[in-house]
Amino acid sequence: MQKTRRSGFSLLELIVVVMIVSLVGFLVFSSAIKEQKKPKVLDPTTLQKTFRNSFQGQGDVELFCINKCQQCYVIKNKEINEYNGSIDFGKDVEVHLLDNDNHLVQIDEIGRIKDKKICLRYHLYPNGSTTQMIITNNQGVYYLPSYFGEAKKVNDIEEAKELWIKDEYNLRDSGSYY
């Protein structure tokens, strides 16, 4: 009697292959999801987008930084927790705001916590708007709009001031934001 050679795989072999492929897929996708959930580096250009992506829809959320903006905390639901992502606001961080007469005002004292000077306060409101400000550091000048624009690195503080005024008047004239 001749032995016929079978072609194909047994059920057990197919199950083993499916399990190996599933395990590899799980490992690849779970590491990709972990990387995606990891907070990005906070710097003046990513602050707005990262903060919105992390905390949108969670009510009033505020970020404040101490120790020359090297250590940051998040206030959410009256709880203060240390920000667990990387921080790179540069050196010599200064925050500027525009007053009602469109004059730049450097904010020297934002407040203190545990006798440490707060160098930056950034607020995310429930409607998605954020604190509008101009940040300067040893790496440049950055304009952070309050509503729906992107943070921008600009050439100088006067250019940031012009963007602020332009955004204020565009918003006021549009009548579309409530």
N, C-alpha and C positions, 0 to 999 in steps of 0.2 A: 504494500500500500504506500502510495506516495503521499508525503506530507505537503499540504498546500501552504504556501506562504501567505500569510494574511497581510493585507495592506491597511494602514490606518492606525489609529491609537485606541487603546483601551479606555474605558470610562475613567478609571483611576488616573491614568496619565493625563487625560484632559482636565480633570478636577485639580490636579497638582499644578498644571500650567496656568489655569484660571486663577488659582489662589496666589501664585507668584506674581502674576501680572497685577492683580488687585492690590497686593501688598506694596509693590513698587509704585503704583499709581497713588495709593494713599499717602505714602511717604513723600512723594514729590509734591502733591497738592497740599498736604498739611504744612509743609515747610513754606510753600508759597503763601498760604493764608497767614501764617505767623509773621512773615516778612511784611505782608500788606497791613496787618494790624499794628505793627510796631510804629510808635510815634516817630515822625520825621524830625530832623534837626530843626529846632526853632531858631530862626534868624530873622532879620527885618523883612526879607522878601517872602519867607514861607510862613510867618506868624499867622497872618490872616487866614490863609487857606487851610493850614494844618489845624488851627484852633476851631474853625468852622466844621471841618470834617470830623474832628474828634468829639465835639460837644454840641453840635446843632440839634435843636429840639429838646434840650435838657434844661431849659429855663435860663435864668441869669447865671452866667459863669464868668468868673474873673480870674485873670492870671496876674500875679505880681512877682517881681524879681528883686532879690537883694544881693548883697556881696558883689557890687559892681556888675550886676546882671549875669552872674555866673550860677545862681541858684534860684529856681523859680518854683512857685506854688500855685495850685489851682483851688479856687473857692467855688464849691458847688453844693447846693442844698445846705448852706451854713457849715460845711465841713471843709477843712483845709488839708490838702494832700500835696505832697511834693510831686512836681512834674517829673515823670519817669523817662522822658526822652532826652535826647542830647540838646544842648543849648549852645548857641554861638552868636551872641549879640555883639561881639567884638569888644574893643577896649574904648574907654572914654565915651560911654553911651550918654547921649543927651536927648531929652524929649522936648519937642516944641509944639505949641498949640497956637491957633489964631484966636485973638480976642474979638469982641464984637465990632471993633473998628478995623479989623483985618491987619492988625499988627502982630508980628511973631512974638511969642512969649516963651522963654525957656523955663521949663518947670524944674526948679532946683530941689524942692522938697515935696515929694508926692505923699509922703507919710513915713511912718516908722512902725516896725513890728519887732518886738523883743529887742528894742534899742538898736535895730539895724535899719539903715536908710533904705527905703524902697526906691529903686531907680526906674522902674517901669511898671505901669498898671495898664492892663488891657482888658476890656470888658466885651463880652459877647451877649447881646440882648436876645430875648425870646423871638423877636421878629427877624433875626439874622443879621442885623446891623451890628457894627463894632465901634470901638473907640477910634476916632479919626485923629491922626497925629503925624508928626514928622520926627523921624529918628535919625540922629547923626551919630557916627562912631568913627573909629580910625580907618574904616574901609569905605566910607562914603556917606551919602545922604539918601534917605528913603522916605517916600510918601506912602502912607497907609490910609486909604479912603475909608469912609465910614460905612458905605452901603455896598454896592455890588461890583465895584471896580477891583482890579488887582493891585497889590502893592508894587511899587515901582522904585527902582534905583534911579536917581536923577543926578544931574551934573552938579547942582548947588542948591542951597537952601531957598534961594529966590525962585527957582524953577518949581520946587515943591510947594512954595506959597502960591504961585500962580495956578498950579493944578488944584490946590485946595479951594481957592476962590472960584475957579471955573466949575468945579464939581458942585459947589454950593449954589451957584446961580443956575446951573443946568437942572439941578434937582428942584429948585424953587420954581423955575419956569415950566417944568414938564407937567406938573399937576398929576402925575401918574403914580406917585409913591404915597401911600397912606399907611 
